[in-house]
Amino acid sequence: MSCKHKDTITDDVTGEVMCKNCGRVIEKIESTNIEYKDRPEASLDPSKSYVLGTWIGGNKAERKKVTDLVEETDYNLVSANKHIKNYCNMITSNKHIPIRALEIFKRIRRKKRRKSNALVKASEKQKKVAPKRHIKPLAVACVLYACRENKIPVTITTLATISHIPKKRFTSYYNEISEILNIPLPLDKAKDKVSQIASKIRLPEKTARKAVKLLDSISSKNTGSNPFGIAAAALYICQSSEHPVTLRSLALASDLSEPTIGNSVKRIKKILKKK
């Protein structure tokens, strides 16, 4: 005996079409992959035009609300997270740096995504935002920005060495990050680099404190633009007879050349003579 009611519903799992009133199974459809427009209940509400596999949301505004959730399973993001953690493990033990670097990576991607006017699939859009060949340079740039933001001493040369990426490739991304975020970074002062260089060549803490005191007494405008070179020069001037240090060892510790440090030494000594 067939049901006279036309108010039916389709079970997606079993493919059964049932009456909403009496629960009688009217028919069974073999394929469970049924588009909404082909289901019996679609005739009851013609305004609905959703089909299986469609975008979530009924308009463009609703779609944008969920596009950011797709990036959690994005291959590019997983790859960037892996690179960021590897680079951070090599330069610092601060656990906040990889987290902050990944936040910057996500924010840059979202910023670029908003600039795109074409409505394409999420996967296609993500490929345009960060092609695979650009993931590593952008990840390195995010690590550099996060380190400088938190006053973690790291040189561009060090990052280029551990990542095997030319300096120009990731410094261009670093400049772009600075423009997009527009967050004023703390000044990269030479005295913040003293302890890092001193620890590499095993100089005593007394010598490092003496070098910091020396740099505090000199205006940064007169010492030069390279903080690592200035810090190395201050350590060279403040060395003691018990713990001597050469320009070569300082050059290796600071990733600079001996003439660069030597010029900074001459500049600082010239300033001290004027006092």
C-alpha positions, -999 to 999 in steps of 0.1 A, spaced: 0 0 0 16 33 -11 16 64 10 -5 93 -2 15 120 15 40 140 -7 61 153 22 91 130 20 127 129 31 158 110 18 182 91 40 217 98 26 232 67 42 207 41 31 192 59 0 157 53 13 129 79 5 105 80 35 73 97 44 77 124 71 42 117 85 40 79 88 76 69 83 68 45 54 96 37 30 83 48 -4 113 38 -25 150 31 -23 175 48 -45 207 28 -52 231 58 -54 235 77 -22 255 105 -39 223 125 -48 224 161 -56 199 182 -37 180 193 -68 172 156 -76 158 148 -42 121 147 -35 123 174 -8 138 199 -33 104 204 -48 91 216 -14 116 245 -12 127 256 -47 146 285 -33 173 262 -21 199 255 -48 226 237 -28 242 205 -43 267 181 -28 302 195 -29 291 231 -31 306 260 -12 295 265 24 273 295 27 247 311 4 267 341 -7 302 355 -12 303 370 23 295 337 40 320 319 19 348 342 30 341 334 67 352 297 62 380 301 36 406 307 64 397 273 80 409 255 49 445 266 55 448 244 86 451 214 63 469 231 35 501 215 23 519 248 20 511 258 56 523 224 69 555 227 49 561 262 62 555 252 98 581 224 94 607 248 79 601 274 106 605 249 134 638 236 119 653 271 115 642 282 150 657 251 166 691 260 150 692 296 163 673 298 195 656 278 223 628 304 227 596 285 221 577 317 213 597 324 181 583 295 159 547 303 171 551 340 163 568 332 129 539 310 119 514 337 129 532 361 106 532 336 78 495 331 81 488 368 83 508 375 51 489 348 33 456 362 43 466 397 33 476 386 -1 445 365 -4 423 395 1 440 413 -27 429 386 -51 396 396 -68 389 364 -87 367 339 -69 385 306 -74 386 274 -54 404 276 -21 432 252 -32 438 272 -64 439 305 -45 464 291 -20 487 281 -48 487 316 -62 494 331 -28 524 310 -19 538 287 -46 560 259 -34 592 276 -45 583 306 -23 575 288 9 610 285 23 621 321 16 589 334 32 594 311 62 629 323 67 618 360 64 591 353 91 617 337 114 640 368 109 611 392 117 600 372 148 636 371 161 641 409 156 607 416 172 617 397 203 654 409 204 668 375 195 703 381 180 705 365 146 723 375 114 711 374 79 742 354 70 734 328 97 699 323 83 712 321 47 737 294 58 712 272 77 684 275 51 707 274 20 687 303 5 704 334 -10 701 365 12 683 386 -15 655 360 -18 643 362 18 653 398 26 629 409 -1 601 390 17 613 405 50 608 441 36 574 431 23 564 418 58 575 450 74 553 470 50 523 448 55 524 444 93 535 480 98 547 472 133 577 493 145 605 469 155 628 477 184 662 492 173 688 466 166 714 478 191 750 466 193 750 460 230 723 433 225 748 414 204 777 414 228 767 384 249 761 363 218 796 370 203 813 367 237 797 333 244 809 319 210 845 327 217 842 319 255 850 353 268 843 359 305 811 378 315 833 406 330 846 414 295 811 414 280 798 437 308 827 461 302 820 461 264 783 469 271 793 497 294 816 511 267 788 510 241 764 528 265 788 557 267 790 562 230 762 575 207 750 549 182 750 575 155 788 577 155 797 540 157 782 527 124 753 508 111 764 472 117 755 462 153 775 429 151 806 447 139 803 474 166 798 447 193 828 427 181 849 459 181 839 467 217 849 433 228 883 436 211 889 470 228 878 456 262 898 424 261 921 416 290 956 401 291 942 371 308 917 365 280 931 378 248 911 378 216 920 382 179 902 399 151 899 366 133 881 348 161 857 378 164 851 377 127 842 340 128 819 346 157 801 375 142 800 363 105 819 394 94 853 401 79 884 412 98 887 446 80 850 453 89 857 448 126 890 466 123 873 497 109 848 497 137 876 494 163 893 525 147 860 544 147 853 537 184 889 546 195 886 578 175 854 587 194 870 578 228 899 601 221 876 631 215 861 626 250 
